[in-house]
Amino acid sequence: MATLGAVFGISYLSMGGGGKKPQTMPPIQASSKDEENFIQEFIKQAEAEGKAKH
């Protein structure tokens, strides 16, 4: 019983995976604050459209 418990326990823990890592974006190199805001809004809209299609 102990052997089966250990095998299933280790299997369960090894398959747990861990938390989902947040996506990282490369730094935005904009020439002005307005351009940076425009790029960020564009990315948000594109991600929203991508999620809506799936």
PQR file of N, CA, C, O and H, with PARSE charges and radii, in Angstrom:
ATOM      1  N   MET A   1       0.826  -1.195   0.000 -0.4000 1.5000
ATOM      2  CA  MET A   1       0.000   0.000   0.000 -0.0000 2.0000
ATOM      3  C   MET A   1       0.870   1.258   0.000  0.5500 1.7000
ATOM      4  O   MET A   1       0.594   2.228  -0.707 -0.5500 1.4000
ATOM      5  N   ALA A   2       1.924   1.213   0.812 -0.4000 1.5000
ATOM      6  CA  ALA A   2       2.800   2.383   0.891 -0.0000 2.0000
ATOM      7  C   ALA A   2       3.484   2.638  -0.445  0.5500 1.7000
ATOM      8  O   ALA A   2       3.667   3.788  -0.846 -0.5500 1.4000
ATOM      9  H   ALA A   2       2.148   0.425   1.386  0.4000 1.0000
ATOM     10  N   THR A   3       3.859   1.566  -1.131 -0.4000 1.5000
ATOM     11  CA  THR A   3       4.522   1.719  -2.431 -0.0000 2.0000
ATOM     12  C   THR A   3       3.579   2.354  -3.443  0.5500 1.7000
ATOM     13  O   THR A   3       3.961   3.271  -4.170 -0.5500 1.4000
ATOM     14  H   THR A   3       3.711   0.633  -0.805  0.4000 1.0000
ATOM     15  N   LEU A   4       2.341   1.859  -3.488 -0.4000 1.5000
ATOM     16  CA  LEU A   4       1.367   2.441  -4.413 -0.0000 2.0000
ATOM     17  C   LEU A   4       1.081   3.893  -4.060  0.5500 1.7000
ATOM     18  O   LEU A   4       0.981   4.743  -4.945 -0.5500 1.4000
ATOM     19  H   LEU A   4       2.030   1.113  -2.898  0.4000 1.0000
ATOM     20  N   GLY A   5       0.952   4.177  -2.781 -0.4000 1.5000
ATOM     21  CA  GLY A   5       0.714   5.553  -2.347 -0.0000 2.0000
ATOM     22  C   GLY A   5       1.856   6.469  -2.753  0.5500 1.7000
ATOM     23  O   GLY A   5       1.634   7.593  -3.203 -0.5500 1.4000
ATOM     24  H   GLY A   5       1.033   3.487  -2.062  0.4000 1.0000
ATOM     25  N   ALA A   6       3.086   5.978  -2.590 -0.4000 1.5000
ATOM     26  CA  ALA A   6       4.246   6.786  -2.961 -0.0000 2.0000
ATOM     27  C   ALA A   6       4.297   7.007  -4.472  0.5500 1.7000
ATOM     28  O   ALA A   6       4.573   8.116  -4.931 -0.5500 1.4000
ATOM     29  H   ALA A   6       3.266   5.065  -2.224  0.4000 1.0000
ATOM     30  N   VAL A   7       4.033   5.957  -5.240 -0.4000 1.5000
ATOM     31  CA  VAL A   7       4.076   6.076  -6.696 -0.0000 2.0000
ATOM     32  C   VAL A   7       3.024   7.069  -7.185  0.5500 1.7000
ATOM     33  O   VAL A   7       3.330   7.954  -7.985 -0.5500 1.4000
ATOM     34  H   VAL A   7       3.809   5.057  -4.867  0.4000 1.0000
ATOM     35  N   PHE A   8       1.794   6.927  -6.710 -0.4000 1.5000
ATOM     36  CA  PHE A   8       0.740   7.839  -7.150 -0.0000 2.0000
ATOM     37  C   PHE A   8       0.958   9.249  -6.614  0.5500 1.7000
ATOM     38  O   PHE A   8       0.661  10.227  -7.302 -0.5500 1.4000
ATOM     39  H   PHE A   8       1.546   6.209  -6.061  0.4000 1.0000
ATOM     40  N   GLY A   9       1.470   9.360  -5.404 -0.4000 1.5000
ATOM     41  CA  GLY A   9       1.748  10.682  -4.839 -0.0000 2.0000
ATOM     42  C   GLY A   9       2.823  11.419  -5.615  0.5500 1.7000
ATOM     43  O   GLY A   9       2.679  12.606  -5.910 -0.5500 1.4000
ATOM     44  H   GLY A   9       1.711   8.566  -4.846  0.4000 1.0000
ATOM     45  N   ILE A  10       3.898  10.724  -5.945 -0.4000 1.5000
ATOM     46  CA  ILE A  10       4.979  11.344  -6.714 -0.0000 2.0000
ATOM     47  C   ILE A  10       4.497  11.696  -8.121  0.5500 1.7000
ATOM     48  O   ILE A  10       4.841  12.751  -8.652 -0.5500 1.4000
ATOM     49  H   ILE A  10       4.015   9.760  -5.705  0.4000 1.0000
ATOM     50  N   SER A  11       3.706  10.817  -8.717 -0.4000 1.5000
ATOM     51  CA  SER A  11       3.165  11.093 -10.051 -0.0000 2.0000
ATOM     52  C   SER A  11       2.278  12.330 -10.029  0.5500 1.7000
ATOM     53  O   SER A  11       2.364  13.181 -10.915 -0.5500 1.4000
ATOM     54  H   SER A  11       3.427   9.959  -8.285  0.4000 1.0000
ATOM     55  N   TYR A  12       1.436  12.423  -9.025 -0.4000 1.5000
ATOM     56  CA  TYR A  12       0.529  13.568  -8.908 -0.0000 2.0000
ATOM     57  C   TYR A  12       1.318  14.866  -8.753  0.5500 1.7000
ATOM     58  O   TYR A  12       1.015  15.862  -9.409 -0.5500 1.4000
ATOM     59  H   TYR A  12       1.367  11.732  -8.306  0.4000 1.0000
ATOM     60  N   LEU A  13       2.319  14.852  -7.896 -0.4000 1.5000
ATOM     61  CA  LEU A  13       3.099  16.063  -7.664 -0.0000 2.0000
ATOM     62  C   LEU A  13       3.934  16.453  -8.881  0.5500 1.7000
ATOM     63  O   LEU A  13       4.100  17.640  -9.164 -0.5500 1.4000
ATOM     64  H   LEU A  13       2.565  14.043  -7.363  0.4000 1.0000
ATOM     65  N   SER A  14       4.456  15.472  -9.593 -0.4000 1.5000
ATOM     66  CA  SER A  14       5.284  15.795 -10.753 -0.0000 2.0000
ATOM     67  C   SER A  14       4.452  16.310 -11.921  0.5500 1.7000
ATOM     68  O   SER A  14       4.965  17.050 -12.760 -0.5500 1.4000
ATOM     69  H   SER A  14       4.321  14.509  -9.363  0.4000 1.0000
ATOM     70  N   MET A  15       3.181  15.934 -11.991 -0.4000 1.5000
ATOM     71  CA  MET A  15       2.324  16.383 -13.081 -0.0000 2.0000
ATOM     72  C   MET A  15       1.584  17.667 -12.740  0.5500 1.7000
ATOM     73  O   MET A  15       0.827  18.178 -13.566 -0.5500 1.4000
ATOM     74  H   MET A  15       2.764  15.333 -11.310  0.4000 1.0000
ATOM     75  N   GLY A  16       1.788  18.192 -11.548 -0.4000 1.5000
ATOM     76  CA  GLY A  16       1.083  19.400 -11.116 -0.0000 2.0000
ATOM     77  C   GLY A  16       1.364  20.603 -11.989  0.5500 1.7000
ATOM     78  O   GLY A  16       0.475  21.423 -12.217 -0.5500 1.4000
ATOM     79  H   GLY A  16       2.403  17.776 -10.877  0.4000 1.0000
ATOM     80  N   GLY A  17       2.562  20.720 -12.473 -0.4000 1.5000
ATOM     81  CA  GLY A  17       2.867  21.797 -13.406 -0.0000 2.0000
ATOM     82  C   GLY A  17       3.319  23.077 -12.751  0.5500 1.7000
ATOM     83  O   GLY A  17       4.420  23.541 -13.049 -0.5500 1.4000
ATOM     84  H   GLY A  17       3.284  20.053 -12.288  0.4000 1.0000
ATOM     85  N   GLY A  18       2.568  23.650 -11.913 -0.4000 1.5000
ATOM     86  CA  GLY A  18       2.914  24.942 -11.347 -0.0000 2.0000
ATOM     87  C   GLY A  18       2.016  26.013 -11.917  0.5500 1.7000
ATOM     88  O   GLY A  18       1.154  25.741 -12.753 -0.5500 1.4000
ATOM     89  H   GLY A  18       1.673  23.273 -11.672  0.4000 1.0000
ATOM     90  N   GLY A  19       2.221  27.222 -11.463 -0.4000 1.5000
ATOM     91  CA  GLY A  19       1.379  28.328 -11.888 -0.0000 2.0000
ATOM     92  C   GLY A  19       1.658  28.747 -13.320  0.5500 1.7000
ATOM     93  O   GLY A  19       2.718  28.468 -13.879 -0.5500 1.4000
ATOM     94  H   GLY A  19       2.921  27.443 -10.784  0.4000 1.0000
ATOM     95  N   LYS A  20       0.697  29.411 -13.883 -0.4000 1.5000
ATOM     96  CA  LYS A  20       0.843  29.911 -15.237 -0.0000 2.0000
ATOM     97  C   LYS A  20       1.695  31.177 -15.188  0.5500 1.7000
ATOM     98  O   LYS A  20       1.396  32.107 -14.439 -0.5500 1.4000
ATOM     99  H   LYS A  20      -0.164  29.638 -13.429  0.4000 1.0000
ATOM    100  N   LYS A  21       2.744  31.204 -15.982 -0.4000 1.5000
ATOM    101  CA  LYS A  21       3.637  32.358 -15.988 -0.0000 2.0000
ATOM    102  C   LYS A  21       3.014  33.467 -16.830  0.5500 1.7000
ATOM    103  O   LYS A  21       2.460  33.201 -17.897 -0.5500 1.4000
ATOM    104  H   LYS A  21       2.986  30.449 -16.591  0.4000 1.0000
ATOM    105  N   PRO A  22       3.103  34.705 -16.358 -0.5600 1.5000
ATOM    106  CA  PRO A  22       2.546  35.804 -17.150  0.2800 2.0000
ATOM    107  C   PRO A  22       3.360  36.030 -18.420  0.5500 1.7000
ATOM    108  O   PRO A  22       4.576  35.843 -18.445 -0.5500 1.4000
ATOM    109  N   GLN A  23       2.665  36.431 -19.452 -0.4000 1.5000
ATOM    110  CA  GLN A  23       3.349  36.694 -20.709 -0.0000 2.0000
ATOM    111  C   GLN A  23       4.147  37.984 -20.583  0.5500 1.7000
ATOM    112  O   GLN A  23       3.657  38.975 -20.040 -0.5500 1.4000
ATOM    113  H   GLN A  23       1.677  36.584 -19.431  0.4000 1.0000
ATOM    114  N   THR A  24       5.345  37.969 -21.074 -0.4000 1.5000
ATOM    115  CA  THR A  24       6.167  39.168 -21.042 -0.0000 2.0000
ATOM    116  C   THR A  24       6.254  39.746 -22.441  0.5500 1.7000
ATOM    117  O   THR A  24       6.349  39.016 -23.427 -0.5500 1.4000
ATOM    118  H   THR A  24       5.743  37.165 -21.515  0.4000 1.0000
ATOM    119  N   MET A  25       6.220  41.054 -22.510 -0.4000 1.5000
ATOM    120  CA  MET A  25       6.306  41.742 -23.786 -0.0000 2.0000
ATOM    121  C   MET A  25       7.666  42.414 -23.880  0.5500 1.7000
ATOM    122  O   MET A  25       8.225  42.832 -22.866 -0.5500 1.4000
ATOM    123  H   MET A  25       6.142  41.647 -21.709  0.4000 1.0000
ATOM    124  N   PRO A  26       8.197  42.521 -25.078 -0.5600 1.5000
ATOM    125  CA  PRO A  26       9.439  43.278 -25.224  0.2800 2.0000
ATOM    126  C   PRO A  26       9.164  44.756 -24.948  0.5500 1.7000
ATOM    127  O   PRO A  26       8.031  45.210 -25.108 -0.5500 1.4000
ATOM    128  N   PRO A  27      10.170  45.501 -24.543 -0.5600 1.5000
ATOM    129  CA  PRO A  27       9.939  46.923 -24.250  0.2800 2.0000
ATOM    130  C   PRO A  27       9.528  47.685 -25.506  0.5500 1.7000
ATOM    131  O   PRO A  27      10.015  47.419 -26.604 -0.5500 1.4000
ATOM    132  N   ILE A  28       8.628  48.630 -25.315 -0.4000 1.5000
ATOM    133  CA  ILE A  28       8.154  49.456 -26.423 -0.0000 2.0000
ATOM    134  C   ILE A  28       9.092  50.652 -26.542  0.5500 1.7000
ATOM    135  O   ILE A  28       9.280  51.403 -25.585 -0.5500 1.4000
ATOM    136  H   ILE A  28       8.232  48.846 -24.422  0.4000 1.0000
ATOM    137  N   GLN A  29       9.671  50.819 -27.712 -0.4000 1.5000
ATOM    138  CA  GLN A  29      10.598  51.931 -27.932 -0.0000 2.0000
ATOM    139  C   GLN A  29       9.912  52.968 -28.807  0.5500 1.7000
ATOM    140  O   GLN A  29      10.115  53.012 -30.021 -0.5500 1.4000
ATOM    141  H   GLN A  29       9.519  50.209 -28.489  0.4000 1.0000
ATOM    142  N   ALA A  30       9.102  53.796 -28.175 -0.4000 1.5000
ATOM    143  CA  ALA A  30       8.368  54.822 -28.889 -0.0000 2.0000
ATOM    144  C   ALA A  30       9.090  56.158 -28.741  0.5500 1.7000
ATOM    145  O   ALA A  30       9.814  56.385 -27.772 -0.5500 1.4000
ATOM    146  H   ALA A  30       8.938  53.760 -27.189  0.4000 1.0000
ATOM    147  N   SER A  31       8.878  57.029 -29.713 -0.4000 1.5000
ATOM    148  CA  SER A  31       9.541  58.330 -29.672 -0.0000 2.0000
ATOM    149  C   SER A  31       8.804  59.318 -28.776  0.5500 1.7000
ATOM    150  O   SER A  31       9.379  60.328 -28.371 -0.5500 1.4000
ATOM    151  H   SER A  31       8.289  56.845 -30.500  0.4000 1.0000
ATOM    152  N   SER A  32       7.530  59.041 -28.459 -0.4000 1.5000
ATOM    153  CA  SER A  32       6.773  59.931 -27.579 -0.0000 2.0000
ATOM    154  C   SER A  32       5.807  59.109 -26.732  0.5500 1.7000
ATOM    155  O   SER A  32       5.557  57.936 -27.007 -0.5500 1.4000
ATOM    156  H   SER A  32       7.063  58.221 -28.788  0.4000 1.0000
ATOM    157  N   LYS A  33       5.274  59.747 -25.701 -0.4000 1.5000
ATOM    158  CA  LYS A  33       4.318  59.081 -24.812 -0.0000 2.0000
ATOM    159  C   LYS A  33       3.025  58.759 -25.562  0.5500 1.7000
ATOM    160  O   LYS A  33       2.415  57.718 -25.320 -0.5500 1.4000
ATOM    161  H   LYS A  33       5.478  60.701 -25.478  0.4000 1.0000
ATOM    162  N   ASP A  34       2.604  59.641 -26.470 -0.4000 1.5000
ATOM    163  CA  ASP A  34       1.394  59.390 -27.259 -0.0000 2.0000
ATOM    164  C   ASP A  34       1.556  58.150 -28.139  0.5500 1.7000
ATOM    165  O   ASP A  34       0.639  57.338 -28.258 -0.5500 1.4000
ATOM    166  H   ASP A  34       3.100  60.487 -26.667  0.4000 1.0000
ATOM    167  N   GLU A  35       2.719  58.016 -28.747 -0.4000 1.5000
ATOM    168  CA  GLU A  35       2.972  56.847 -29.589 -0.0000 2.0000
ATOM    169  C   GLU A  35       2.967  55.568 -28.758  0.5500 1.7000
ATOM    170  O   GLU A  35       2.443  54.543 -29.193 -0.5500 1.4000
ATOM    171  H   GLU A  35       3.464  58.676 -28.650  0.4000 1.0000
ATOM    172  N   GLU A  36       3.548  55.628 -27.568 -0.4000 1.5000
ATOM    173  CA  GLU A  36       3.564  54.463 -26.678 -0.0000 2.0000
ATOM    174  C   GLU A  36       2.142  54.067 -26.281  0.5500 1.7000
ATOM    175  O   GLU A  36       1.803  52.883 -26.283 -0.5500 1.4000
ATOM    176  H   GLU A  36       3.974  56.461 -27.214  0.4000 1.0000
ATOM    177  N   ASN A  37       1.306  55.059 -25.939 -0.4000 1.5000
ATOM    178  CA  ASN A  37      -0.090  54.774 -25.587 -0.0000 2.0000
ATOM    179  C   ASN A  37      -0.842  54.167 -26.765  0.5500 1.7000
ATOM    180  O   ASN A  37      -1.634  53.242 -26.589 -0.5500 1.4000
ATOM    181  H   ASN A  37       1.582  56.021 -25.937  0.4000 1.0000
ATOM    182  N   PHE A  38      -0.596  54.688 -27.971 -0.4000 1.5000
ATOM    183  CA  PHE A  38      -1.247  54.155 -29.163 -0.0000 2.0000
ATOM    184  C   PHE A  38      -0.873  52.691 -29.378  0.5500 1.7000
ATOM    185  O   PHE A  38      -1.732  51.863 -29.680 -0.5500 1.4000
ATOM    186  H   PHE A  38       0.047  55.441 -28.114  0.4000 1.0000
ATOM    187  N   ILE A  39       0.405  52.378 -29.222 -0.4000 1.5000
ATOM    188  CA  ILE A  39       0.872  51.001 -29.414 -0.0000 2.0000
ATOM    189  C   ILE A  39       0.246  50.074 -28.383  0.5500 1.7000
ATOM    190  O   ILE A  39      -0.188  48.973 -28.720 -0.5500 1.4000
ATOM    191  H   ILE A  39       1.103  53.051 -28.976  0.4000 1.0000
ATOM    192  N   GLN A  40       0.196  50.513 -27.125 -0.4000 1.5000
ATOM    193  CA  GLN A  40      -0.388  49.682 -26.068 -0.0000 2.0000
ATOM    194  C   GLN A  40      -1.872  49.434 -26.314  0.5500 1.7000
ATOM    195  O   GLN A  40      -2.348  48.314 -26.126 -0.5500 1.4000
ATOM    196  H   GLN A  40       0.549  51.407 -26.850  0.4000 1.0000
ATOM    197  N   GLU A  41      -2.604  50.452 -26.726 -0.4000 1.5000
ATOM    198  CA  GLU A  41      -4.029  50.281 -27.024 -0.0000 2.0000
ATOM    199  C   GLU A  41      -4.228  49.348 -28.220  0.5500 1.7000
ATOM    200  O   GLU A  41      -5.137  48.517 -28.218 -0.5500 1.4000
ATOM    201  H   GLU A  41      -2.218  51.362 -26.879  0.4000 1.0000
ATOM    202  N   PHE A  42      -3.379  49.487 -29.237 -0.4000 1.5000
ATOM    203  CA  PHE A  42      -3.469  48.619 -30.407 -0.0000 2.0000
ATOM    204  C   PHE A  42      -3.249  47.162 -30.018  0.5500 1.7000
ATOM    205  O   PHE A  42      -3.958  46.275 -30.494 -0.5500 1.4000
ATOM    206  H   PHE A  42      -2.641  50.161 -29.238  0.4000 1.0000
ATOM    207  N   ILE A  43      -2.271  46.915 -29.157 -0.4000 1.5000
ATOM    208  CA  ILE A  43      -1.983  45.547 -28.708 -0.0000 2.0000
ATOM    209  C   ILE A  43      -3.168  44.987 -27.927  0.5500 1.7000
ATOM    210  O   ILE A  43      -3.543  43.830 -28.117 -0.5500 1.4000
ATOM    211  H   ILE A  43      -1.695  47.635 -28.771  0.4000 1.0000
ATOM    212  N   LYS A  44      -3.762  45.799 -27.048 -0.4000 1.5000
ATOM    213  CA  LYS A  44      -4.924  45.346 -26.271 -0.0000 2.0000
ATOM    214  C   LYS A  44      -6.078  44.971 -27.197  0.5500 1.7000
ATOM    215  O   LYS A  44      -6.725  43.942 -26.999 -0.5500 1.4000
ATOM    216  H   LYS A  44      -3.458  46.739 -26.894  0.4000 1.0000
ATOM    217  N   GLN A  45      -6.337  45.804 -28.210 -0.4000 1.5000
ATOM    218  CA  GLN A  45      -7.426  45.519 -29.147 -0.0000 2.0000
ATOM    219  C   GLN A  45      -7.142  44.254 -29.956  0.5500 1.7000
ATOM    220  O   GLN A  45      -8.041  43.443 -30.184 -0.5500 1.4000
ATOM    221  H   GLN A  45      -5.811  46.640 -28.371  0.4000 1.0000
ATOM    222  N   ALA A  46      -5.904  44.089 -30.385 -0.4000 1.5000
ATOM    223  CA  ALA A  46      -5.546  42.906 -31.170 -0.0000 2.0000
ATOM    224  C   ALA A  46      -5.682  41.639 -30.337  0.5500 1.7000
ATOM    225  O   ALA A  46      -6.142  40.615 -30.844 -0.5500 1.4000
ATOM    226  H   ALA A  46      -5.175  44.747 -30.200  0.4000 1.0000
ATOM    227  N   GLU A  47      -5.285  41.692 -29.060 -0.4000 1.5000
ATOM    228  CA  GLU A  47      -5.429  40.523 -28.188 -0.0000 2.0000
ATOM    229  C   GLU A  47      -6.899  40.215 -27.937  0.5500 1.7000
ATOM    230  O   GLU A  47      -7.286  39.047 -27.889 -0.5500 1.4000
ATOM    231  H   GLU A  47      -4.911  42.523 -28.649  0.4000 1.0000
ATOM    232  N   ALA A  48      -7.723  41.252 -27.776 -0.4000 1.5000
ATOM    233  CA  ALA A  48      -9.152  41.037 -27.553 -0.0000 2.0000
ATOM    234  C   ALA A  48      -9.793  40.396 -28.784  0.5500 1.7000
ATOM    235  O   ALA A  48     -10.618  39.493 -28.651 -0.5500 1.4000
ATOM    236  H   ALA A  48      -7.408  42.200 -27.816  0.4000 1.0000
ATOM    237  N   GLU A  49      -9.423  40.851 -29.970 -0.4000 1.5000
ATOM    238  CA  GLU A  49      -9.955  40.260 -31.199 -0.0000 2.0000
ATOM    239  C   GLU A  49      -9.487  38.819 -31.359  0.5500 1.7000
ATOM    240  O   GLU A  49     -10.246  37.967 -31.820 -0.5500 1.4000
ATOM    241  H   GLU A  49      -8.752  41.584 -30.079  0.4000 1.0000
ATOM    242  N   GLY A  50      -8.256  38.548 -30.985 -0.4000 1.5000
ATOM    243  CA  GLY A  50      -7.722  37.188 -31.077 -0.0000 2.0000
ATOM    244  C   GLY A  50      -8.446  36.236 -30.148  0.5500 1.7000
ATOM    245  O   GLY A  50      -8.710  35.091 -30.515 -0.5500 1.4000
ATOM    246  H   GLY A  50      -7.640  39.240 -30.611  0.4000 1.0000
ATOM    247  N   LYS A  51      -8.771  36.693 -28.947 -0.4000 1.5000
ATOM    248  CA  LYS A  51      -9.495  35.852 -27.992 -0.0000 2.0000
ATOM    249  C   LYS A  51     -10.938  35.651 -28.433  0.5500 1.7000
ATOM    250  O   LYS A  51     -11.520  34.594 -28.187 -0.5500 1.4000
ATOM    251  H   LYS A  51      -8.557  37.623 -28.648  0.4000 1.0000
ATOM    252  N   ALA A  52     -11.522  36.655 -29.083 -0.4000 1.5000
ATOM    253  CA  ALA A  52     -12.906  36.548 -29.530 -0.0000 2.0000
ATOM    254  C   ALA A  52     -13.041  35.519 -30.657  0.5500 1.7000
ATOM    255  O   ALA A  52     -14.082  34.874 -30.781 -0.5500 1.4000
ATOM    256  H   ALA A  52     -11.049  37.513 -29.283  0.4000 1.0000
ATOM    257  N   LYS A  53     -12.014  35.365 -31.465 -0.4000 1.5000
ATOM    258  CA  LYS A  53     -12.070  34.418 -32.582 -0.0000 2.0000
ATOM    259  C   LYS A  53     -11.952  32.976 -32.114  0.5500 1.7000
ATOM    260  O   LYS A  53     -12.425  32.068 -32.798 -0.5500 1.4000
ATOM    261  H   LYS A  53     -11.168  35.889 -31.365  0.4000 1.0000
ATOM    262  N   HIS A  54     -11.334  32.750 -30.970 -0.4000 1.5000
ATOM    263  CA  HIS A  54     -11.121  31.376 -30.493 -0.0000 2.0000
ATOM    264  C   HIS A  54     -12.269  30.952 -29.711  0.5500 1.7000
ATOM    265  O   HIS A  54     -12.296  29.826 -29.215 -0.5500 1.4000
ATOM    266  H   HIS A  54     -10.950  33.487 -30.415  0.4000 1.0000
TER
END
